[in-house]
Amino acid sequence: MHEFNEPELIDMVNYQEQLMRKHTKDEKTGLYFHGWDEKGEMPWVNPATNTAPEIWGRSLGWYGLAVIDMIDLLPEDHPKRVEWIGVIQDLVVALSKYQDELTGLWYQVVDKGDREDNWLGSSASSLFIYTIAKAVTNKYVDPQYAEVAKRGFQGLLKYKIEETDHSVVIKDICIGTSIGVYDYYVNRERSENDLHGAGAFIFACMEMEKLNDQS
């Protein structure tokens, strides 16, 4: 957009985000469903809303990362800046409510942590930590949310990361995943050091370093 002086691309991104928020936000939780089918024909669709039936962690994590990074790309006087900062503020509050009390992490299906077969995902947790930490560092949210990011990061290190003499192993990374029903998500294969999780963990590490430097 900036590199090639094509401001119309900013308008396109704005429109796409607006559509996503309009059609996938769950007003009950403040989180976002994994997708939306305009025609309501997909086998997974919720017929009342045409949304996906579940809130899948990693897709929600990438949404938060995308929005908070897009704020950086907007001109200072762009009207969307205030709107998107508001989106991040609401998302940080909502995510904080679903953080696991014991581990500081987040579940594969974010709002159903009370189910025995649900599990804590490292890639989603990493992306949430990134978004929350950056929101604090950029002063979009109250400094109290730094503790949410710190608890999450410590949980990652304690429960999902194994260090050996030669490498770091990131556990419980959900493999590539489409839209489905609850059983589909919780039965997805988990991998180690898959790029879906490795990249997300690196993002989290980078933003936590900034947050800690600011403390």
PyMOL commands that place a pseudoatom at each C-alpha (Angstrom):
pseudoatom trace, name=CA, resn=MET, resi=1, chain=A, elem=C, hetatm=0, pos=[0.000, 0.000, 0.000]
pseudoatom trace, name=CA, resn=HIS, resi=2, chain=A, elem=C, hetatm=0, pos=[2.719, 2.470, 1.010]
pseudoatom trace, name=CA, resn=GLU, resi=3, chain=A, elem=C, hetatm=0, pos=[5.570, 0.966, -0.986]
pseudoatom trace, name=CA, resn=PHE, resi=4, chain=A, elem=C, hetatm=0, pos=[3.701, 1.217, -4.278]
pseudoatom trace, name=CA, resn=ASN, resi=5, chain=A, elem=C, hetatm=0, pos=[1.565, 4.280, -3.498]
pseudoatom trace, name=CA, resn=GLU, resi=6, chain=A, elem=C, hetatm=0, pos=[-1.745, 2.445, -3.911]
pseudoatom trace, name=CA, resn=PRO, resi=7, chain=A, elem=C, hetatm=0, pos=[-4.068, 3.922, -1.278]
pseudoatom trace, name=CA, resn=GLU, resi=8, chain=A, elem=C, hetatm=0, pos=[-7.018, 2.068, -2.786]
pseudoatom trace, name=CA, resn=LEU, resi=9, chain=A, elem=C, hetatm=0, pos=[-5.561, -1.098, -1.259]
pseudoatom trace, name=CA, resn=ILE, resi=10, chain=A, elem=C, hetatm=0, pos=[-6.050, 0.425, 2.185]
pseudoatom trace, name=CA, resn=ASP, resi=11, chain=A, elem=C, hetatm=0, pos=[-9.728, 0.880, 1.328]
pseudoatom trace, name=CA, resn=MET, resi=12, chain=A, elem=C, hetatm=0, pos=[-9.940, -2.754, 0.230]
pseudoatom trace, name=CA, resn=VAL, resi=13, chain=A, elem=C, hetatm=0, pos=[-8.383, -4.010, 3.480]
pseudoatom trace, name=CA, resn=ASN, resi=14, chain=A, elem=C, hetatm=0, pos=[-10.689, -1.744, 5.488]
pseudoatom trace, name=CA, resn=TYR, resi=15, chain=A, elem=C, hetatm=0, pos=[-13.701, -3.159, 3.686]
pseudoatom trace, name=CA, resn=GLN, resi=16, chain=A, elem=C, hetatm=0, pos=[-12.630, -6.774, 4.159]
pseudoatom trace, name=CA, resn=GLU, resi=17, chain=A, elem=C, hetatm=0, pos=[-12.102, -6.278, 7.892]
pseudoatom trace, name=CA, resn=GLN, resi=18, chain=A, elem=C, hetatm=0, pos=[-15.445, -4.511, 8.180]
pseudoatom trace, name=CA, resn=LEU, resi=19, chain=A, elem=C, hetatm=0, pos=[-17.198, -7.451, 6.523]
pseudoatom trace, name=CA, resn=MET, resi=20, chain=A, elem=C, hetatm=0, pos=[-15.446, -9.952, 8.751]
pseudoatom trace, name=CA, resn=ARG, resi=21, chain=A, elem=C, hetatm=0, pos=[-16.380, -8.093, 11.913]
pseudoatom trace, name=CA, resn=LYS, resi=22, chain=A, elem=C, hetatm=0, pos=[-19.956, -7.586, 10.739]
pseudoatom trace, name=CA, resn=HIS, resi=23, chain=A, elem=C, hetatm=0, pos=[-20.558, -11.237, 9.926]
pseudoatom trace, name=CA, resn=THR, resi=24, chain=A, elem=C, hetatm=0, pos=[-18.391, -13.244, 12.341]
pseudoatom trace, name=CA, resn=LYS, resi=25, chain=A, elem=C, hetatm=0, pos=[-18.337, -11.356, 15.639]
pseudoatom trace, name=CA, resn=ASP, resi=26, chain=A, elem=C, hetatm=0, pos=[-20.144, -13.133, 18.457]
pseudoatom trace, name=CA, resn=GLU, resi=27, chain=A, elem=C, hetatm=0, pos=[-21.722, -10.400, 20.568]
pseudoatom trace, name=CA, resn=LYS, resi=28, chain=A, elem=C, hetatm=0, pos=[-22.144, -12.813, 23.477]
pseudoatom trace, name=CA, resn=THR, resi=29, chain=A, elem=C, hetatm=0, pos=[-18.431, -13.501, 23.941]
pseudoatom trace, name=CA, resn=GLY, resi=30, chain=A, elem=C, hetatm=0, pos=[-16.812, -10.612, 22.066]
pseudoatom trace, name=CA, resn=LEU, resi=31, chain=A, elem=C, hetatm=0, pos=[-14.856, -13.182, 20.050]
pseudoatom trace, name=CA, resn=TYR, resi=32, chain=A, elem=C, hetatm=0, pos=[-15.102, -14.131, 16.360]
pseudoatom trace, name=CA, resn=PHE, resi=33, chain=A, elem=C, hetatm=0, pos=[-16.379, -17.300, 14.726]
pseudoatom trace, name=CA, resn=HIS, resi=34, chain=A, elem=C, hetatm=0, pos=[-14.051, -19.118, 12.336]
pseudoatom trace, name=CA, resn=GLY, resi=35, chain=A, elem=C, hetatm=0, pos=[-15.957, -18.134, 9.214]
pseudoatom trace, name=CA, resn=TRP, resi=36, chain=A, elem=C, hetatm=0, pos=[-19.185, -17.137, 7.502]
pseudoatom trace, name=CA, resn=ASP, resi=37, chain=A, elem=C, hetatm=0, pos=[-21.029, -18.544, 4.523]
pseudoatom trace, name=CA, resn=GLU, resi=38, chain=A, elem=C, hetatm=0, pos=[-23.095, -15.919, 2.707]
pseudoatom trace, name=CA, resn=LYS, resi=39, chain=A, elem=C, hetatm=0, pos=[-25.366, -18.528, 1.109]
pseudoatom trace, name=CA, resn=GLY, resi=40, chain=A, elem=C, hetatm=0, pos=[-25.659, -20.682, 4.219]
pseudoatom trace, name=CA, resn=GLU, resi=41, chain=A, elem=C, hetatm=0, pos=[-24.977, -23.859, 2.262]
pseudoatom trace, name=CA, resn=MET, resi=42, chain=A, elem=C, hetatm=0, pos=[-21.877, -25.281, 3.944]
pseudoatom trace, name=CA, resn=PRO, resi=43, chain=A, elem=C, hetatm=0, pos=[-22.421, -28.376, 6.109]
pseudoatom trace, name=CA, resn=TRP, resi=44, chain=A, elem=C, hetatm=0, pos=[-20.957, -26.643, 9.173]
pseudoatom trace, name=CA, resn=VAL, resi=45, chain=A, elem=C, hetatm=0, pos=[-23.077, -23.515, 8.993]
pseudoatom trace, name=CA, resn=ASN, resi=46, chain=A, elem=C, hetatm=0, pos=[-25.193, -22.220, 11.875]
pseudoatom trace, name=CA, resn=PRO, resi=47, chain=A, elem=C, hetatm=0, pos=[-28.512, -21.678, 10.063]
pseudoatom trace, name=CA, resn=ALA, resi=48, chain=A, elem=C, hetatm=0, pos=[-29.481, -18.795, 12.344]
pseudoatom trace, name=CA, resn=THR, resi=49, chain=A, elem=C, hetatm=0, pos=[-26.426, -16.701, 11.490]
pseudoatom trace, name=CA, resn=ASN, resi=50, chain=A, elem=C, hetatm=0, pos=[-24.609, -18.433, 8.589]
pseudoatom trace, name=CA, resn=THR, resi=51, chain=A, elem=C, hetatm=0, pos=[-21.470, -18.361, 10.739]
pseudoatom trace, name=CA, resn=ALA, resi=52, chain=A, elem=C, hetatm=0, pos=[-19.176, -21.224, 11.591]
pseudoatom trace, name=CA, resn=PRO, resi=53, chain=A, elem=C, hetatm=0, pos=[-20.383, -22.927, 14.775]
pseudoatom trace, name=CA, resn=GLU, resi=54, chain=A, elem=C, hetatm=0, pos=[-17.162, -22.502, 16.756]
pseudoatom trace, name=CA, resn=ILE, resi=55, chain=A, elem=C, hetatm=0, pos=[-14.517, -19.954, 17.731]
pseudoatom trace, name=CA, resn=TRP, resi=56, chain=A, elem=C, hetatm=0, pos=[-11.235, -21.551, 16.711]
pseudoatom trace, name=CA, resn=GLY, resi=57, chain=A, elem=C, hetatm=0, pos=[-8.166, -20.212, 18.474]
pseudoatom trace, name=CA, resn=ARG, resi=58, chain=A, elem=C, hetatm=0, pos=[-5.608, -19.821, 15.721]
pseudoatom trace, name=CA, resn=SER, resi=59, chain=A, elem=C, hetatm=0, pos=[-7.921, -18.102, 13.242]
pseudoatom trace, name=CA, resn=LEU, resi=60, chain=A, elem=C, hetatm=0, pos=[-8.913, -15.640, 15.953]
pseudoatom trace, name=CA, resn=GLY, resi=61, chain=A, elem=C, hetatm=0, pos=[-5.251, -15.167, 16.815]
pseudoatom trace, name=CA, resn=TRP, resi=62, chain=A, elem=C, hetatm=0, pos=[-4.325, -14.226, 13.268]
pseudoatom trace, name=CA, resn=TYR, resi=63, chain=A, elem=C, hetatm=0, pos=[-7.219, -11.776, 13.169]
pseudoatom trace, name=CA, resn=GLY, resi=64, chain=A, elem=C, hetatm=0, pos=[-5.943, -9.966, 16.251]
pseudoatom trace, name=CA, resn=LEU, resi=65, chain=A, elem=C, hetatm=0, pos=[-2.403, -9.872, 14.897]
pseudoatom trace, name=CA, resn=ALA, resi=66, chain=A, elem=C, hetatm=0, pos=[-3.582, -8.589, 11.511]
pseudoatom trace, name=CA, resn=VAL, resi=67, chain=A, elem=C, hetatm=0, pos=[-5.676, -5.768, 12.945]
pseudoatom trace, name=CA, resn=ILE, resi=68, chain=A, elem=C, hetatm=0, pos=[-3.086, -4.532, 15.421]
pseudoatom trace, name=CA, resn=ASP, resi=69, chain=A, elem=C, hetatm=0, pos=[-0.384, -4.615, 12.750]
pseudoatom trace, name=CA, resn=MET, resi=70, chain=A, elem=C, hetatm=0, pos=[-2.613, -2.858, 10.220]
pseudoatom trace, name=CA, resn=ILE, resi=71, chain=A, elem=C, hetatm=0, pos=[-3.026, 0.044, 12.634]
pseudoatom trace, name=CA, resn=ASP, resi=72, chain=A, elem=C, hetatm=0, pos=[0.704, 0.692, 12.220]
pseudoatom trace, name=CA, resn=LEU, resi=73, chain=A, elem=C, hetatm=0, pos=[0.267, 0.999, 8.456]
pseudoatom trace, name=CA, resn=LEU, resi=74, chain=A, elem=C, hetatm=0, pos=[-2.476, 3.607, 8.540]
pseudoatom trace, name=CA, resn=PRO, resi=75, chain=A, elem=C, hetatm=0, pos=[-1.702, 7.321, 8.329]
pseudoatom trace, name=CA, resn=GLU, resi=76, chain=A, elem=C, hetatm=0, pos=[-1.940, 8.997, 11.751]
pseudoatom trace, name=CA, resn=ASP, resi=77, chain=A, elem=C, hetatm=0, pos=[-5.064, 10.933, 10.730]
pseudoatom trace, name=CA, resn=HIS, resi=78, chain=A, elem=C, hetatm=0, pos=[-6.868, 8.008, 9.128]
pseudoatom trace, name=CA, resn=PRO, resi=79, chain=A, elem=C, hetatm=0, pos=[-10.388, 7.593, 10.620]
pseudoatom trace, name=CA, resn=LYS, resi=80, chain=A, elem=C, hetatm=0, pos=[-9.989, 3.813, 10.816]
pseudoatom trace, name=CA, resn=ARG, resi=81, chain=A, elem=C, hetatm=0, pos=[-7.199, 4.096, 13.392]
pseudoatom trace, name=CA, resn=VAL, resi=82, chain=A, elem=C, hetatm=0, pos=[-9.572, 4.972, 16.218]
pseudoatom trace, name=CA, resn=GLU, resi=83, chain=A, elem=C, hetatm=0, pos=[-12.036, 2.303, 15.106]
pseudoatom trace, name=CA, resn=TRP, resi=84, chain=A, elem=C, hetatm=0, pos=[-9.414, -0.438, 14.921]
pseudoatom trace, name=CA, resn=ILE, resi=85, chain=A, elem=C, hetatm=0, pos=[-7.898, 0.532, 18.255]
pseudoatom trace, name=CA, resn=GLY, resi=86, chain=A, elem=C, hetatm=0, pos=[-11.395, 0.097, 19.668]
pseudoatom trace, name=CA, resn=VAL, resi=87, chain=A, elem=C, hetatm=0, pos=[-11.588, -3.347, 18.037]
pseudoatom trace, name=CA, resn=ILE, resi=88, chain=A, elem=C, hetatm=0, pos=[-8.314, -4.337, 19.723]
pseudoatom trace, name=CA, resn=GLN, resi=89, chain=A, elem=C, hetatm=0, pos=[-9.433, -2.969, 23.074]
pseudoatom trace, name=CA, resn=ASP, resi=90, chain=A, elem=C, hetatm=0, pos=[-12.608, -5.046, 22.965]
pseudoatom trace, name=CA, resn=LEU, resi=91, chain=A, elem=C, hetatm=0, pos=[-10.730, -8.142, 21.800]
pseudoatom trace, name=CA, resn=VAL, resi=92, chain=A, elem=C, hetatm=0, pos=[-8.138, -7.912, 24.581]
pseudoatom trace, name=CA, resn=VAL, resi=93, chain=A, elem=C, hetatm=0, pos=[-10.894, -7.683, 27.193]
pseudoatom trace, name=CA, resn=ALA, resi=94, chain=A, elem=C, hetatm=0, pos=[-12.713, -10.665, 25.687]
pseudoatom trace, name=CA, resn=LEU, resi=95, chain=A, elem=C, hetatm=0, pos=[-9.586, -12.820, 25.388]
pseudoatom trace, name=CA, resn=SER, resi=96, chain=A, elem=C, hetatm=0, pos=[-8.655, -12.111, 28.986]
pseudoatom trace, name=CA, resn=LYS, resi=97, chain=A, elem=C, hetatm=0, pos=[-11.949, -13.610, 30.137]
pseudoatom trace, name=CA, resn=TYR, resi=98, chain=A, elem=C, hetatm=0, pos=[-11.146, -16.919, 28.438]
pseudoatom trace, name=CA, resn=GLN, resi=99, chain=A, elem=C, hetatm=0, pos=[-7.547, -17.303, 29.603]
pseudoatom trace, name=CA, resn=ASP, resi=100, chain=A, elem=C, hetatm=0, pos=[-7.082, -20.579, 31.463]
pseudoatom trace, name=CA, resn=GLU, resi=101, chain=A, elem=C, hetatm=0, pos=[-6.600, -19.831, 35.150]
pseudoatom trace, name=CA, resn=LEU, resi=102, chain=A, elem=C, hetatm=0, pos=[-4.126, -22.656, 35.796]
pseudoatom trace, name=CA, resn=THR, resi=103, chain=A, elem=C, hetatm=0, pos=[-1.804, -22.342, 32.804]
pseudoatom trace, name=CA, resn=GLY, resi=104, chain=A, elem=C, hetatm=0, pos=[-2.416, -18.853, 31.426]
pseudoatom trace, name=CA, resn=LEU, resi=105, chain=A, elem=C, hetatm=0, pos=[-3.023, -20.356, 27.978]
pseudoatom trace, name=CA, resn=TRP, resi=106, chain=A, elem=C, hetatm=0, pos=[-6.055, -20.537, 25.693]
pseudoatom trace, name=CA, resn=TYR, resi=107, chain=A, elem=C, hetatm=0, pos=[-8.055, -23.475, 24.355]
pseudoatom trace, name=CA, resn=GLN, resi=108, chain=A, elem=C, hetatm=0, pos=[-8.342, -24.817, 20.835]
pseudoatom trace, name=CA, resn=VAL, resi=109, chain=A, elem=C, hetatm=0, pos=[-12.040, -23.889, 20.894]
pseudoatom trace, name=CA, resn=VAL, resi=110, chain=A, elem=C, hetatm=0, pos=[-11.584, -20.704, 22.848]
pseudoatom trace, name=CA, resn=ASP, resi=111, chain=A, elem=C, hetatm=0, pos=[-14.878, -20.345, 24.700]
pseudoatom trace, name=CA, resn=LYS, resi=112, chain=A, elem=C, hetatm=0, pos=[-15.348, -24.018, 25.643]
pseudoatom trace, name=CA, resn=GLY, resi=113, chain=A, elem=C, hetatm=0, pos=[-12.502, -24.635, 28.043]
pseudoatom trace, name=CA, resn=ASP, resi=114, chain=A, elem=C, hetatm=0, pos=[-14.839, -26.500, 30.368]
pseudoatom trace, name=CA, resn=ARG, resi=115, chain=A, elem=C, hetatm=0, pos=[-15.020, -29.508, 28.033]
pseudoatom trace, name=CA, resn=GLU, resi=116, chain=A, elem=C, hetatm=0, pos=[-12.720, -32.397, 28.844]
pseudoatom trace, name=CA, resn=ASP, resi=117, chain=A, elem=C, hetatm=0, pos=[-11.692, -33.124, 25.256]
pseudoatom trace, name=CA, resn=ASN, resi=118, chain=A, elem=C, hetatm=0, pos=[-10.761, -29.520, 24.494]
pseudoatom trace, name=CA, resn=TRP, resi=119, chain=A, elem=C, hetatm=0, pos=[-7.052, -28.719, 24.736]
pseudoatom trace, name=CA, resn=LEU, resi=120, chain=A, elem=C, hetatm=0, pos=[-4.668, -25.798, 25.123]
pseudoatom trace, name=CA, resn=GLY, resi=121, chain=A, elem=C, hetatm=0, pos=[-3.121, -24.710, 21.836]
pseudoatom trace, name=CA, resn=SER, resi=122, chain=A, elem=C, hetatm=0, pos=[0.354, -23.216, 21.611]
pseudoatom trace, name=CA, resn=SER, resi=123, chain=A, elem=C, hetatm=0, pos=[-0.099, -21.395, 18.290]
pseudoatom trace, name=CA, resn=ALA, resi=124, chain=A, elem=C, hetatm=0, pos=[-3.327, -19.646, 19.297]
pseudoatom trace, name=CA, resn=SER, resi=125, chain=A, elem=C, hetatm=0, pos=[-1.913, -18.777, 22.710]
pseudoatom trace, name=CA, resn=SER, resi=126, chain=A, elem=C, hetatm=0, pos=[1.216, -17.307, 21.104]
pseudoatom trace, name=CA, resn=LEU, resi=127, chain=A, elem=C, hetatm=0, pos=[-0.850, -15.097, 18.808]
pseudoatom trace, name=CA, resn=PHE, resi=128, chain=A, elem=C, hetatm=0, pos=[-3.058, -13.888, 21.638]
pseudoatom trace, name=CA, resn=ILE, resi=129, chain=A, elem=C, hetatm=0, pos=[0.021, -13.061, 23.714]
pseudoatom trace, name=CA, resn=TYR, resi=130, chain=A, elem=C, hetatm=0, pos=[1.435, -11.082, 20.789]
pseudoatom trace, name=CA, resn=THR, resi=131, chain=A, elem=C, hetatm=0, pos=[-1.736, -9.047, 20.355]
pseudoatom trace, name=CA, resn=ILE, resi=132, chain=A, elem=C, hetatm=0, pos=[-2.229, -8.346, 24.061]
pseudoatom trace, name=CA, resn=ALA, resi=133, chain=A, elem=C, hetatm=0, pos=[1.420, -7.459, 24.656]
pseudoatom trace, name=CA, resn=LYS, resi=134, chain=A, elem=C, hetatm=0, pos=[1.493, -5.126, 21.662]
pseudoatom trace, name=CA, resn=ALA, resi=135, chain=A, elem=C, hetatm=0, pos=[-1.761, -3.494, 22.754]
pseudoatom trace, name=CA, resn=VAL, resi=136, chain=A, elem=C, hetatm=0, pos=[-0.164, -2.709, 26.116]
pseudoatom trace, name=CA, resn=THR, resi=137, chain=A, elem=C, hetatm=0, pos=[3.123, -1.529, 24.610]
pseudoatom trace, name=CA, resn=ASN, resi=138, chain=A, elem=C, hetatm=0, pos=[1.296, 0.774, 22.182]
pseudoatom trace, name=CA, resn=LYS, resi=139, chain=A, elem=C, hetatm=0, pos=[-0.893, 2.084, 25.028]
pseudoatom trace, name=CA, resn=TYR, resi=140, chain=A, elem=C, hetatm=0, pos=[-4.111, 0.926, 23.395]
pseudoatom trace, name=CA, resn=VAL, resi=141, chain=A, elem=C, hetatm=0, pos=[-5.192, -0.828, 26.598]
pseudoatom trace, name=CA, resn=ASP, resi=142, chain=A, elem=C, hetatm=0, pos=[-4.660, -0.412, 30.321]
pseudoatom trace, name=CA, resn=PRO, resi=143, chain=A, elem=C, hetatm=0, pos=[-1.241, -1.550, 31.640]
pseudoatom trace, name=CA, resn=GLN, resi=144, chain=A, elem=C, hetatm=0, pos=[-3.008, -4.128, 33.814]
pseudoatom trace, name=CA, resn=TYR, resi=145, chain=A, elem=C, hetatm=0, pos=[-3.314, -6.352, 30.733]
pseudoatom trace, name=CA, resn=ALA, resi=146, chain=A, elem=C, hetatm=0, pos=[0.452, -6.775, 30.734]
pseudoatom trace, name=CA, resn=GLU, resi=147, chain=A, elem=C, hetatm=0, pos=[-0.106, -9.414, 33.408]
pseudoatom trace, name=CA, resn=VAL, resi=148, chain=A, elem=C, hetatm=0, pos=[-2.387, -11.346, 31.040]
pseudoatom trace, name=CA, resn=ALA, resi=149, chain=A, elem=C, hetatm=0, pos=[0.356, -11.441, 28.422]
pseudoatom trace, name=CA, resn=LYS, resi=150, chain=A, elem=C, hetatm=0, pos=[3.029, -12.340, 30.978]
pseudoatom trace, name=CA, resn=ARG, resi=151, chain=A, elem=C, hetatm=0, pos=[0.966, -15.173, 32.462]
pseudoatom trace, name=CA, resn=GLY, resi=152, chain=A, elem=C, hetatm=0, pos=[0.344, -16.509, 28.982]
pseudoatom trace, name=CA, resn=PHE, resi=153, chain=A, elem=C, hetatm=0, pos=[4.001, -16.368, 28.043]
pseudoatom trace, name=CA, resn=GLN, resi=154, chain=A, elem=C, hetatm=0, pos=[5.102, -18.096, 31.234]
pseudoatom trace, name=CA, resn=GLY, resi=155, chain=A, elem=C, hetatm=0, pos=[2.473, -20.742, 30.537]
pseudoatom trace, name=CA, resn=LEU, resi=156, chain=A, elem=C, hetatm=0, pos=[3.887, -21.301, 27.071]
pseudoatom trace, name=CA, resn=LEU, resi=157, chain=A, elem=C, hetatm=0, pos=[7.382, -21.748, 28.453]
pseudoatom trace, name=CA, resn=LYS, resi=158, chain=A, elem=C, hetatm=0, pos=[6.220, -24.073, 31.221]
pseudoatom trace, name=CA, resn=TYR, resi=159, chain=A, elem=C, hetatm=0, pos=[3.691, -26.258, 29.435]
pseudoatom trace, name=CA, resn=LYS, resi=160, chain=A, elem=C, hetatm=0, pos=[4.426, -26.104, 25.700]
pseudoatom trace, name=CA, resn=ILE, resi=161, chain=A, elem=C, hetatm=0, pos=[8.163, -25.514, 25.253]
pseudoatom trace, name=CA, resn=GLU, resi=162, chain=A, elem=C, hetatm=0, pos=[10.921, -28.064, 25.785]
pseudoatom trace, name=CA, resn=GLU, resi=163, chain=A, elem=C, hetatm=0, pos=[14.556, -27.042, 25.516]
pseudoatom trace, name=CA, resn=THR, resi=164, chain=A, elem=C, hetatm=0, pos=[17.198, -29.582, 24.572]
pseudoatom trace, name=CA, resn=ASP, resi=165, chain=A, elem=C, hetatm=0, pos=[20.946, -29.189, 24.135]
pseudoatom trace, name=CA, resn=HIS, resi=166, chain=A, elem=C, hetatm=0, pos=[20.470, -28.559, 20.443]
pseudoatom trace, name=CA, resn=SER, resi=167, chain=A, elem=C, hetatm=0, pos=[17.007, -27.124, 19.890]
pseudoatom trace, name=CA, resn=VAL, resi=168, chain=A, elem=C, hetatm=0, pos=[13.713, -25.836, 21.207]
pseudoatom trace, name=CA, resn=VAL, resi=169, chain=A, elem=C, hetatm=0, pos=[10.601, -27.991, 20.789]
pseudoatom trace, name=CA, resn=ILE, resi=170, chain=A, elem=C, hetatm=0, pos=[7.202, -26.299, 20.598]
pseudoatom trace, name=CA, resn=LYS, resi=171, chain=A, elem=C, hetatm=0, pos=[4.445, -28.789, 21.425]
pseudoatom trace, name=CA, resn=ASP, resi=172, chain=A, elem=C, hetatm=0, pos=[0.713, -28.980, 20.741]
pseudoatom trace, name=CA, resn=ILE, resi=173, chain=A, elem=C, hetatm=0, pos=[0.566, -27.056, 17.483]
pseudoatom trace, name=CA, resn=CYS, resi=174, chain=A, elem=C, hetatm=0, pos=[-2.656, -27.738, 15.609]
pseudoatom trace, name=CA, resn=ILE, resi=175, chain=A, elem=C, hetatm=0, pos=[-1.997, -28.739, 12.003]
pseudoatom trace, name=CA, resn=GLY, resi=176, chain=A, elem=C, hetatm=0, pos=[-3.610, -26.824, 9.119]
pseudoatom trace, name=CA, resn=THR, resi=177, chain=A, elem=C, hetatm=0, pos=[-7.330, -26.638, 9.738]
pseudoatom trace, name=CA, resn=SER, resi=178, chain=A, elem=C, hetatm=0, pos=[-10.457, -25.740, 7.774]
pseudoatom trace, name=CA, resn=ILE, resi=179, chain=A, elem=C, hetatm=0, pos=[-13.854, -24.818, 9.200]
pseudoatom trace, name=CA, resn=GLY, resi=180, chain=A, elem=C, hetatm=0, pos=[-15.794, -27.561, 10.961]
pseudoatom trace, name=CA, resn=VAL, resi=181, chain=A, elem=C, hetatm=0, pos=[-17.824, -28.545, 13.989]
pseudoatom trace, name=CA, resn=TYR, resi=182, chain=A, elem=C, hetatm=0, pos=[-16.559, -28.905, 17.550]
pseudoatom trace, name=CA, resn=ASP, resi=183, chain=A, elem=C, hetatm=0, pos=[-15.394, -32.535, 17.243]
pseudoatom trace, name=CA, resn=TYR, resi=184, chain=A, elem=C, hetatm=0, pos=[-13.415, -31.656, 14.143]
pseudoatom trace, name=CA, resn=TYR, resi=185, chain=A, elem=C, hetatm=0, pos=[-11.349, -29.058, 15.984]
pseudoatom trace, name=CA, resn=VAL, resi=186, chain=A, elem=C, hetatm=0, pos=[-10.605, -31.025, 19.134]
pseudoatom trace, name=CA, resn=ASN, resi=187, chain=A, elem=C, hetatm=0, pos=[-9.621, -34.108, 17.155]
pseudoatom trace, name=CA, resn=ARG, resi=188, chain=A, elem=C, hetatm=0, pos=[-7.174, -32.311, 14.895]
pseudoatom trace, name=CA, resn=GLU, resi=189, chain=A, elem=C, hetatm=0, pos=[-3.664, -33.732, 14.894]
pseudoatom trace, name=CA, resn=ARG, resi=190, chain=A, elem=C, hetatm=0, pos=[-1.087, -31.928, 17.010]
pseudoatom trace, name=CA, resn=SER, resi=191, chain=A, elem=C, hetatm=0, pos=[2.463, -31.462, 15.830]
pseudoatom trace, name=CA, resn=GLU, resi=192, chain=A, elem=C, hetatm=0, pos=[5.804, -30.195, 17.113]
pseudoatom trace, name=CA, resn=ASN, resi=193, chain=A, elem=C, hetatm=0, pos=[7.667, -27.219, 15.635]
pseudoatom trace, name=CA, resn=ASP, resi=194, chain=A, elem=C, hetatm=0, pos=[5.169, -26.875, 12.810]
pseudoatom trace, name=CA, resn=LEU, resi=195, chain=A, elem=C, hetatm=0, pos=[5.563, -23.450, 11.203]
pseudoatom trace, name=CA, resn=HIS, resi=196, chain=A, elem=C, hetatm=0, pos=[1.999, -22.551, 12.203]
pseudoatom trace, name=CA, resn=GLY, resi=197, chain=A, elem=C, hetatm=0, pos=[3.236, -22.521, 15.781]
pseudoatom trace, name=CA, resn=ALA, resi=198, chain=A, elem=C, hetatm=0, pos=[6.903, -21.671, 15.411]
pseudoatom trace, name=CA, resn=GLY, resi=199, chain=A, elem=C, hetatm=0, pos=[6.179, -18.407, 13.642]
pseudoatom trace, name=CA, resn=ALA, resi=200, chain=A, elem=C, hetatm=0, pos=[3.495, -17.476, 16.159]
pseudoatom trace, name=CA, resn=PHE, resi=201, chain=A, elem=C, hetatm=0, pos=[5.855, -18.221, 19.059]
pseudoatom trace, name=CA, resn=ILE, resi=202, chain=A, elem=C, hetatm=0, pos=[8.563, -16.019, 17.534]
pseudoatom trace, name=CA, resn=PHE, resi=203, chain=A, elem=C, hetatm=0, pos=[6.040, -13.189, 17.218]
pseudoatom trace, name=CA, resn=ALA, resi=204, chain=A, elem=C, hetatm=0, pos=[5.115, -13.630, 20.875]
pseudoatom trace, name=CA, resn=CYS, resi=205, chain=A, elem=C, hetatm=0, pos=[8.766, -13.615, 21.966]
pseudoatom trace, name=CA, resn=MET, resi=206, chain=A, elem=C, hetatm=0, pos=[9.501, -10.420, 20.035]
pseudoatom trace, name=CA, resn=GLU, resi=207, chain=A, elem=C, hetatm=0, pos=[6.556, -8.546, 21.482]
pseudoatom trace, name=CA, resn=MET, resi=208, chain=A, elem=C, hetatm=0, pos=[7.144, -9.783, 25.022]
pseudoatom trace, name=CA, resn=GLU, resi=209, chain=A, elem=C, hetatm=0, pos=[10.710, -8.482, 24.829]
pseudoatom trace, name=CA, resn=LYS, resi=210, chain=A, elem=C, hetatm=0, pos=[9.360, -5.028, 23.962]
pseudoatom trace, name=CA, resn=LEU, resi=211, chain=A, elem=C, hetatm=0, pos=[6.827, -5.246, 26.782]
pseudoatom trace, name=CA, resn=ASN, resi=212, chain=A, elem=C, hetatm=0, pos=[9.441, -6.268, 29.315]
pseudoatom trace, name=CA, resn=ASP, resi=213, chain=A, elem=C, hetatm=0, pos=[11.784, -3.496, 28.163]
pseudoatom trace, name=CA, resn=GLN, resi=214, chain=A, elem=C, hetatm=0, pos=[9.001, -1.017, 28.765]
pseudoatom trace, name=CA, resn=SER, resi=215, chain=A, elem=C, hetatm=0, pos=[8.270, -2.292, 32.294]
for i in range(1, 215): cmd.bond("trace and resi %d" % i, "trace and resi %d" % (i + 1))
show_as sticks, trace
zoom trace
